[in-house]
């Protein structure tokens, strides 16, 4: 049920996950990627070197 709730939040908000100055670790983006079943998952490094990822659509 928690996974479904997380998926719905990601699906509705289509947000970008970024932890600001601390960056995002691979585990965080792995979680976003796992719940991004019907969306488009993207991952990139920002200009400051921080990892960011997103799940859009669905």
Phi, psi and omega in degrees: 000321179296322179295317179298317179298316179297317178301315181297321178297315179295319181295315182289317185277334183046049188267166174261133179265119176210139182260023176066230186295336183272353182073184180237133178275164183301327180296320179299311181290331175298321178295315179298316181297320180298321183271357181271064187285314185254006181253188178250116181269134177225148180220139180203167174256132179284170181303328181276004177092354179286141176280138176225153178211160183209156172231117185238138174087193178147000000 
